[in-house]
Amino acid sequence: MTSADLLLHPVRLRIVQAFLGDVALTTSALAAQLADIPPATLYRHVARLVDAGVLQVVAERQVRGAVERTYVLRASASLITPDQIATMTVDDMRQAFMAFVAGLLGDVDRYLARDEVDPIRDGATFRLAGLWLDDTEYAALLAELTRVLQPAAANPPRPGRKRRILATVLLPGEQAGGGRPDNDPTSTTGRTAPERATSKQATPKHANSKRRTS
């Protein structure tokens, strides 16, 4: 099974999300967070993630005759690397993106199903922007986003903090002037393709809710 097949399954993706931010969870705590997933299904996918090295057991204890395990996420194993993306076919990419979008729609549905939904209070928003960037400017933008987001991604849960979902999509947009690439010597536009960037932030109920990054 490839990393994309492993991580972009809707249930396994939610399990991975639950552990983001250096969170340690027991099986019972994870089941309480993902209460809409049948326990047998949840435990089966947890076992698969453990076998693949994505989740790591860090503690065990006896609870009423059964062994309760505590898991953490092995961050390096929970990513789809650029090298792995490079080997994906067009159909693989399409299926992976459909899984990503399906997971995002599920997050939105769960947020909107709460008793008290207030997008202004919660800072829940989504937006689409077109950016004109050459390759150097684009690389600089990604580096700056990484610099800003990495410290926040390392924050542990604590009273007063709420888990925020940040989902990003970066795609090349349509070329200006009929779609010729900028390195095409016949191109007269002198401009690069816009990068389409989308982001959505939502405020879950508590610190052990989910965050997605892609």
Number of C-alpha atoms within 10 A of each C-alpha: 7 10 16 20 13 18 24 22 17 16 17 19 18 21 23 23 20 25 22 25 21 16 15 20 21 17 18 15 13 21 17 12 16 17 12 9 13 10 16 9 10 19 16 12 18 21 13 14 21 17 11 15 16 23 23 17 15 12 14 13 11 9 9 7 7 9 12 15 17 19 22 22 25 17 15 10 15 21 15 16 12 8 8 12 13 9 10 14 10 9 9 14 15 12 15 18 15 13 19 22 14 15 19 19 12 14 19 16 11 11 19 13 10 11 7 8 13 13 14 8 8 15 13 18 12 12 9 11 10 14 15 13 16 15 10 8 11 15 12 13 13 11 12 11 11 12 11 11 12 10 9 10 15 11 12 14 15 10 7 7 12 18 21 23 22 19 18 15 15 12 13 13 16 15 15 17 12 9 12 17 18 17 10 9 8 9 15 11 14 11 16 20 21 20 19 17 16 16 16 19 21 22 23 20 14 15 19 25 19 25 23 21 14 11
